[in-house]
Each structure stands twice: as structure tokens, then as C-alpha cells.
Amino acid sequence: MTTASTSNIVELTEVTDATDFMLHNQQVWQHSSETWLNGEMSHLRDLPPILLEKVEAICATSLVLSIADFGCGEGWCQRALHTYNPNLHYIGIDLNPRFVDHLSDNCISENAQFICADYSSDSFNIDEEVDLSIISFSLFEVVDLKQAIANIVKTTRLGGHIVVFTIDRIWQLIDISLSIQDLYNKTRLAYSGKSFYYNTTIRSEKWNEEESYVTITHSVAQYINQFLSFGTQLIDYQEKLFNKDISGQPICYSMLTFRKVSNI
């Protein structure tokens, strides 16, 4: 979770070159990989029960044998799903080779595989349709939101489900603003129609270390509109407010659930 402090003024920067932004983001992840692999971020504590409750609800009405995790990170989702049902076929996709190598070498499940790939690329293809796609906090690192969501929907079978974890743009802006005027200025930029990102820090609760993190200010409404345009139906939207994390800020996660109803 991103954090702000009175000594850390976080500014929004316009994304003017998608390639440059992606290279910058990859450099950030390369630098912070070990902290993520060794640390205990607040979402690793908060989200597994919510995810498993949602997966259980989907499984009660729809057959789920295979799952794709877009932006699998350090593997929290796979570990949670393995405890729920070790027979699920799991595909973890991430742009960070350090995560993919670590998970490939250390995962105990015989039904899991990990792929190093950019799922927002127009060349992305895993030659497999899955019953459930999960995206946890990775869409707000994607410049080409339309292409990324098109690839996610294409990977999901007709009738399958898509679950998105994210943090709405307003909560992000509140988190990085130091005053009402600062929030107003950032909100005016974020809603200008251009794409903006910010660099801030995330702290490992286990090791008390801070690392840089990059976030694009997409909104939940943008996600919904893009998913609907590719033949899905929004069937559930929830917001979960948690107690204060290590930064002293409350956390509000958004969870969106879609069902693929047509091939477009």
C-alpha cells in the first residue's frame, strides 16, 4: 500500500512515452524485488480471506478448474489458492523476471506455472483459456489499459469470471496529498483526461524497509467501462475498508467481479 508523510511531497507526472514509463517501472521492480519477497505487506494479510471467499462463491455456481493471475507479484494469490484447492491449475504472469524465477524455483504446487510476460502487450498470448482470471493491483501500472483488458478477457473462457483488486484513484490521491489544496491540485490533474503517475514508497512491515513504487492514476470507472466494452458483465462491486496500516492511513480496497458473456 502506498504511503505519504509530511516529509515526502509526492507529485503527479504525466506519462508522455509508454515505453519510457514501462522501462522505469521495470527498474523500480528490479530494485525492490527482494523487499517484496522477504517482507510482509499489509495486503498479504488483508486480501487472502476476501479472495478465497470470492473464489468459493464463484465455484458454487460455476466450474473453476484453471486460474490466470495477471501480475502475480511475489505469489500471495497462488499460495492462498493452493490452500483452498491444490488441484487448481494456476498460471502466474508477471513482468518481473525475479518474481517469476523465484516462484518457479520455490513453488510447491505441481499444478502451477509462471510466465514472464507483459500482459498489456499486443503480442501477449498464452494459448489457453481459463475459468477465472485474477488481477490484483497490477492494472494501475499499465499504460495501455485497453490492450491489457482485451488480453485478460481473451484469456478468460466464455462464461468465465474475472476478479479485479485495485484502489480507486480518489483513495490514491488522498493518500499522497498533504493538504486539501494539494488534493484539489492533484485531482484536477488526474481528471484532466491525460495519464499521470506518481512515485511513492511502500514499507515492509516485517523488515521496516521502504521501496519506491509507481502507480498510474486510473479510476475504477475506467476499468469498468473497458471491461464492459470487451463483452463482460459487471456482477459484483465491493469496497473493503481496513484498519490503519503501518503508515497510519486507512486502506480501502476495491474488488470488481465480471463475467464474460460474449466473444467480441
N, C-alpha and C positions, 0 to 999 in steps of 0.2 A: 504494500500500500504506500502511495506517495505521502510524503510528509513535508510540512513547511515550518519554518521557525523565523523569529524576528530578525535573525542574522543572515537569513538566506532569502534574498529577493529573487523570486522566480519570474522570468519574463517569457512571454509567448514569442515564438519565432515563426515566421511564415515559411512553409515548405515551398520552395521555388524550384527544386530539382529533386525528383523522386529517387533517382539513382544515388545522389549525394546523401540524401536522408537515410536510405537503406544501408549504405556503407557506414555512416555514422552510427546507426543503430546496432549494426553488427559489431562494431568496435566497442561500443558500450557493453554489449553482452559478453564479448570475449574477456573484457576486463573484470566483469562482476560474476562470472560463472561459478567460481569456487565459493563465493559467499552464498549464492543460491543453493549450491549443492550441499553445503555444510550447515546452513542456517535454518532457522525456523521462523518463516514469515507469518504474519497474522492470518493470512488467508488459508494457510496449510492447516490451521486449527479450526477455522470457521466453516470452510466450504465442504469438506468431505461429507458431513451428515446431510447437508442440503442436496448435494449431488446425488447421493445414494437414495434419498427419499424420492427425488425426481425420477431417477432411473427405475426404481421399484414401481412407481406409478405408471411409467410408460410400459414396462414389462407386463403389467397386469392387463393391459389392453392390446398390446402389440408384441409380436415376436422380435426379440432382440438377441441376435447371435454374434453380431460384429459391430465394433465401435471404432470410429476415427476421432482422434484427439488432435485438433489443429492448434499448434502452438503448445506442445505438451510440456515444455519447460523442463523442470527437474524431476517430473514424473509423479507428482502428487495424485493426479487423476487415475493413473494406471494402478497405483498402489491401493487406492480406495476401491476401485472396481474389482481388483483381484480378490480383496477380502469379501466382496459381495458375491462374486461368481468367478472362480478361477478358470472356468471353461469358456468365458467370453473371448472371442478373437479381437484383439486390440491392436490398432495401428497408431503409433505416436509420430507426429510430424512436427519438426521444428527446424528453424533456420540456423540454430546454433550448433555447430558440429561437436562442441564439447559436451553438451547435454546428450546428444544422440549417441556419441561414443560411450559416455558413462552409463547410460541406460541400457545400451546393447550389451555391455560387459557385465552389468550387475543385476539386471532384472531376473527374478527367479521364475517368472512365468514362461512356460513353453508356448503359450498362445499369444505372446506379444511380439511385435516387431516395431522397429523405429527407423524412420526415414528422415534424412537431412534434405529439406526442400523448402522453397519459398512458395507457400500456397496462394500467394497473391500474384504469381507469375502467370502469363497467358500460356505458358508451356507446361504448367503443372498438370500431372495426371498420374494416378496410382493404379489404373486399370482394375478397379474394384469398386463396387457399390456396397455401402454399409447400411445397417439398420438404424444406427444412431450416430450423429456427429456432435462433438462437443467442442466448444471454443471458449476457453477461459482466459480472459484479459489479454488476448493477443490481437484482436481487431483494432485496438487503438494504437497499434504500432504499424498499421497497414496504410500506405498512401492510396493505393488503388483499391478502394473499398468495393467498388462494383465488381472488379475481376475476382477479388478474394471470395466474395459471397457467391458469385457464379460458380466458382470451383467447389466450394463447400456443398452447394445444392446439387451440383452434378455428381459429386461423390456419394450423396445420400440416395438410397433407393426410393422409388415411388411409394408413398405411404410411410416412409421412414420419418424419424424425428431429428430435430436439430435443437440443441440446448446451448444458449449463449450466456456466459457470465461476463459482466462488464461493470463499469462505474459510469454513471451518467456525467455528461460534460459539466453540468452545474455543480455537482459534488466535487469534481476535479478542480474547478475554478475556485470554489470556496476554500478548498484545501491549500491552494497555493497563493491565496490573496492575504495581504497583511492589513487591509482596511476595506471599508465599504467602497471608497473611491477606487482603490486598486481592483476590487472585484468588478466594479462597473466598467473600468477601462478594459479589463481582460474579457469580460462578457461581450462588450461592443466589438472587439476584435474577433472573438471566437464565432460570433454570429454574423460576420460580415460576408460570408459566402466563400471565403478563401480557407485554405487549410493551414492550421497552425499547430505547432508542437511546443513542448516545454521539457527542459531537463530539470529533474529534481532528484531527491535522494530517497532510497529505501533502506531500512535498517533491519539487520538480522537480530531478532530477539535473543537468539542463543549466543551469538558471538559479539553482540553490540557493535557491529561494523556497519558502515554506511557505504552504499554504492550508488553511482549515478543511474538514472532510469529515464527513458524517453517515452513521452506519451503524446499522441495526436488527439486534438480535442473534437473527436467525433461525438455525436449525440445518439441516444437510444432511438430517437425518431429516424435518424438516418439509417440505422441498422434495420429497423422495421420496414421502412419503405423499400430498401434494397432487397431484402429477403422476399417481400411480397411480390416484387417485380419479377422474381425468378420462379414463380409457381409454388410458393409456400403459403401456409395459412398460420397466422399467429393464434395459438390456442391457450397460451398462458403467459402472464407477465406478473412478476413479483419483485418487491423490494425488501431486502432484509437489512435491518439496522442492528449493528452490533455495538457492544460496549467499546470504550476507548481503547485504542491500541497503544503501542509504546510511544507514539508521537503525542499522545494526549488528544487526538482527534477521533470523533466517532466515525464509523465506517458504514457506508450504505452500499451494498452490492445490488445490482440489478440482474435478474435472471429471466431470460426470454425463452419460450419454447415454441417451436414451429413444427408443422407437419408438412411434408412435401405432397402436394395434391395434384400436380401436373408436371409434365416434362416440357419445358419451354426452350 
